[in-house]
């Protein structure tokens, strides 16, 4: 499930960032999507971030079942950019994002990462908005 230098899970184009995949065909707008990008400081081991993401997905499977997580979850870990993107446009995605944020905060502290909201609403541009996780 995880591995390599860039990890894309449930992504249509493994080479493209998740927020770009979700804007295809929309003229560059994020339509009814709530996307969170986590950016990590240099001292945070990305292997541990990857494991926290996996645990968040497994915890979400306990709530929603494996099939619904497989259908509704979309996220991408980008090692080169030291970031992770989670699509929180569904209840499953919101639960992954919340659990992942909790795990990261508990393991690394609030100063170890920042969370940015990439898009929300039907006509909002894909500009960044801080959500205040760190």
RAQUIFEN-V279660 format. One record per pair of residues at least 12 apart in sequence whose C-alpha atoms are under 10 Angstrom apart, sorted by the first residue. I is the first residue (numbers start at 1). J is the second residue. D is the distance in whole Angstrom. If there is no record, write none. Layout:
I:J:D
I:J:D
//
This chain:
1:54:9
2:47:10
2:50:8
2:51:9
2:53:10
2:54:8
2:76:10
2:77:9
3:47:9
3:50:9
3:77:10
4:78:10
4:79:9
5:77:9
5:78:7
5:79:6
5:80:7
6:76:8
6:77:6
6:78:5
6:79:6
6:80:7
6:81:9
6:82:10
6:84:10
7:50:9
7:75:9
7:76:6
7:77:5
7:78:6
7:79:8
7:84:9
8:74:9
8:75:7
8:76:5
8:77:6
8:78:8
8:84:10
8:85:10
9:70:10
9:73:8
9:74:6
9:75:6
9:76:6
9:77:8
10:70:8
10:71:8
10:72:9
10:73:7
10:74:6
10:75:7
10:76:9
11:73:10
11:74:7
11:75:8
11:76:8
12:74:10
14:76:9
16:76:10
17:75:10
17:76:7
17:77:9
17:78:8
17:84:10
17:85:8
18:35:9
18:37:10
18:74:8
18:75:7
18:76:6
18:77:9
18:78:10
18:84:9
18:85:7
18:86:8
18:87:8
19:33:10
19:34:10
19:35:7
19:36:9
19:37:9
19:75:10
19:76:9
19:85:8
19:86:9
19:87:8
19:118:8
19:119:9
19:126:9
20:126:10
22:35:9
22:87:9
23:126:9
27:125:10
28:125:8
28:126:7
29:119:8
29:120:10
29:121:10
29:122:8
29:123:7
29:124:7
29:125:5
29:126:6
29:127:9
30:118:8
30:119:6
30:120:7
30:121:8
30:122:7
30:123:8
30:124:7
30:125:7
30:126:6
30:127:10
31:89:10
31:119:8
31:120:7
31:121:6
31:122:5
31:123:7
31:124:8
31:125:9
31:126:10
32:89:7
32:119:8
32:120:6
32:121:5
32:122:5
32:123:8
32:124:9
33:87:7
33:88:7
33:89:5
33:90:9
33:117:10
33:118:9
33:119:6
33:120:5
33:121:6
33:122:8
33:124:10
34:86:9
34:87:6
34:88:5
34:89:5
34:90:9
34:93:9
34:94:9
34:117:7
34:118:7
34:119:5
34:120:5
34:121:8
35:74:10
35:75:9
35:85:7
35:86:6
35:87:5
35:88:6
35:89:7
35:93:9
35:94:9
35:97:9
35:116:8
35:117:6
35:118:5
35:119:6
35:120:7
35:126:10
36:75:9
36:84:8
36:85:6
36:86:5
36:87:6
36:88:7
36:89:10
36:93:10
36:94:10
36:97:8
36:114:10
36:115:6
36:116:6
36:117:5
36:118:6
36:119:8
36:120:10
36:128:10
36:129:10
36:130:10
36:131:9
37:75:10
37:76:9
37:77:10
37:83:7
37:84:6
37:85:4
37:86:7
37:87:9
37:97:10
37:114:8
37:115:6
37:116:5
37:117:6
37:118:7
37:128:9
37:130:10
38:77:9
38:82:8
38:83:5
38:84:5
38:85:6
38:86:8
38:97:10
38:100:10
38:101:9
38:104:10
38:113:7
38:114:6
38:115:5
38:116:7
38:117:9
38:133:9
39:78:10
39:81:8
39:82:6
39:83:4
39:84:7
39:85:9
39:112:9
39:113:5
39:114:5
39:115:6
39:116:8
40:79:10
40:81:9
40:82:6
40:83:6
40:84:9
40:104:10
40:108:10
40:111:9
40:112:6
40:113:4
40:114:7
40:115:9
41:82:8
41:83:9
41:111:8
41:112:5
41:113:6
41:114:9
42:82:8
42:112:9
42:113:10
43:108:10
43:112:8
44:82:9
44:104:10
44:107:10
44:108:7
44:112:7
44:113:8
45:82:9
45:108:10
46:77:9
46:78:9
46:79:7
46:80:10
46:82:7
46:83:9
46:84:10
47:79:9
48:104:9
48:107:9
48:108:10
49:77:9
49:79:10
49:82:10
49:83:9
49:84:9
49:100:9
49:103:9
49:104:7
49:107:9
49:108:9
50:76:10
50:77:7
50:78:10
50:79:9
50:84:9
51:100:10
52:99:9
52:100:6
52:101:9
52:102:10
52:103:6
52:104:7
52:107:9
53:75:9
53:76:10
53:77:9
53:84:9
53:86:10
53:96:8
53:97:9
53:99:9
53:100:6
53:101:9
53:103:8
53:104:9
54:96:9
54:100:9
55:96:9
55:99:9
55:100:8
55:103:9
56:95:8
56:96:5
56:97:8
56:98:8
56:99:5
56:100:5
56:101:9
56:102:9
56:103:8
57:69:8
57:70:10
57:73:8
57:75:10
57:92:9
57:93:9
57:95:9
57:96:6
57:97:9
57:99:8
57:100:8
58:96:9
59:95:9
59:96:8
59:99:8
59:100:10
60:73:9
60:91:10
60:92:7
60:93:9
60:94:10
60:95:6
60:96:6
60:97:10
60:98:10
60:99:8
60:100:10
61:92:9
61:95:10
61:96:9
63:92:9
63:95:9
64:91:9
64:92:7
64:95:10
65:92:10
68:92:8
69:91:10
69:92:6
69:93:8
69:96:9
70:92:10
71:92:9
72:87:9
72:88:9
72:89:9
72:90:7
72:91:8
72:92:6
72:93:7
73:86:8
73:87:7
73:88:8
73:89:9
73:90:8
73:91:9
73:92:6
73:93:5
73:94:9
73:95:10
73:96:8
74:86:6
74:87:5
74:88:8
74:89:9
74:90:10
74:92:9
74:93:7
74:96:9
75:87:6
75:88:9
75:93:8
75:96:9
75:97:9
82:113:10
83:113:9
83:114:9
83:115:10
84:115:9
85:97:9
85:115:9
85:116:9
85:117:10
85:118:9
86:100:9
86:117:10
87:117:10
87:118:10
87:119:10
88:117:10
88:120:10
89:119:10
89:120:9
101:113:10
101:114:10
101:115:9
101:133:8
102:133:10
105:133:9
105:134:9
109:134:9
110:132:10
110:133:7
110:134:5
111:133:9
111:134:6
112:134:8
113:133:8
113:134:6
114:130:8
114:131:8
114:132:7
114:133:6
114:134:5
115:129:9
115:130:7
115:131:6
115:132:7
115:133:6
115:134:7
116:128:6
116:129:6
116:130:5
116:131:6
116:132:8
116:133:8
116:134:10
117:129:5
117:130:6
117:131:6
117:132:10
118:130:9
118:131:10
//
